[in-house]
Structures are given as structure tokens and as C-alpha cells.
Amino acid sequence: MPEWVVLLRKAIRDSKYIISDHALQRMGQRGITIEDIERCVIEGEVVGKQDHGGDVKWVLRERDEEGEIFFAVVALSRPSPVIVTVMRNRDDFSD
């Protein structure tokens, strides 16, 4: 497992991460909870990388409490990773 994944998951377990205002808005619109986000980062699958400007962002996939798939985009920022946005399908990646 890449070191960045280990560090990212540790930050989530230790509650040392930030959820952007945009992600909070999208979470409300899409019915995704903080618990869903935490489970996604800790247990989810890395399915993509966004490397256009600024921080490198990774896309992770997991299921919510109802079993529906969703994606979280996480920036590997310092000192804390940032949940940038969440989406229900890959077509929303430009979000």
C-alpha cells in the first residue's frame, strides 16, 4: 500500500482532516454523511487521480449506509488532507 494512503487513512482516523464548504454542500445535496466519508477514505478503493493545478487529488469509491456507490475527492494538502467534493457518479468528476 502506498505511503500516502497509510498517512491519509491515519489522518481520517485521528480526525485531522478538513471538509471543504463545497464538499459539505454537496454532501447535503447528495445524502452523504461524515461517517460515509470517513468509511470511504479508510476502507474505500482508490479509483482515480486528479493532477491539474495545486495539490494532487485522489478519487476514492465506497458505498454509503444504504449501499449506494459514491465517490470522494481528497486533496493531499499539508498540514491536513481536504475532502474537496463528493459525487454519486463518475460523470460528476468535473464538479
C-alpha positions in Angstrom: 0.0 0.0 0.0 1.4 3.4 -0.9 2.6 5.5 2.0 0.3 8.4 1.1 -2.7 6.0 1.6 -1.5 5.0 5.0 -1.0 8.6 6.1 -4.3 9.7 4.6 -6.2 6.9 6.5 -4.4 7.8 9.7 -5.4 11.4 9.4 -9.1 10.4 8.9 -8.9 8.0 11.9 -7.3 10.8 14.0 -9.9 13.4 12.8 -7.1 15.5 11.4 -8.7 16.4 8.1 -10.8 19.3 6.7 -14.1 19.1 4.8 -14.4 22.0 2.4 -17.5 24.1 2.3 -18.1 22.9 -1.2 -18.0 19.2 0.0 -20.3 19.9 2.9 -22.8 21.5 0.4 -22.6 18.5 -1.9 -22.9 16.0 1.0 -26.2 17.7 1.9 -27.5 17.6 -1.6 -26.4 14.0 -2.2 -27.3 12.5 1.1 -23.7 11.6 2.1 -22.8 11.7 5.8 -19.5 12.4 7.5 -19.5 8.7 8.6 -19.8 7.7 4.9 -16.8 10.0 4.0 -14.7 8.5 6.8 -15.5 4.9 5.8 -14.8 5.8 2.1 -11.3 7.1 2.9 -10.5 4.3 5.4 -11.9 1.4 3.5 -12.7 2.6 0.0 -10.9 1.9 -3.3 -8.7 4.5 -4.9 -10.1 4.8 -8.5 -8.5 7.9 -9.9 -6.1 10.8 -9.7 -6.6 14.5 -10.5 -3.3 16.3 -11.0 -4.3 19.6 -12.6 -3.1 22.6 -10.6 -2.2 22.8 -6.9 -2.5 19.8 -4.7 -2.7 16.2 -6.1 -6.3 14.9 -5.6 -7.3 11.3 -5.3 -10.7 9.9 -6.0 -12.0 7.1 -3.8 -15.1 4.9 -4.1 -17.2 3.3 -1.4 -20.9 2.6 -0.6 -23.0 4.7 1.7 -25.2 3.4 4.6 -27.9 2.5 2.1 -25.4 0.6 -0.2 -25.3 3.2 -2.9 -21.9 3.9 -4.5 -20.4 7.4 -4.1 -17.0 9.0 -4.7 -14.9 11.4 -2.6 -12.2 13.6 -3.9 -9.4 14.2 -1.4 -6.5 16.7 -1.7 -3.3 15.6 -0.1 -2.8 19.0 1.4 -0.5 19.9 4.3 -0.9 20.0 7.2 -4.2 18.3 6.8 -5.9 16.5 3.9 -9.0 18.2 2.5 -12.2 16.5 1.4 -12.8 18.6 -1.8 -16.1 17.2 -3.0 -18.3 14.1 -3.2 -20.4 12.7 -6.0 -22.7 9.9 -6.9 -21.3 9.0 -10.3 -18.1 9.5 -12.3 -19.7 11.9 -14.7 -19.7 14.5 -11.9 -15.8 14.5 -11.7 -15.7 18.0 -13.1 -17.7 19.1 -10.0 
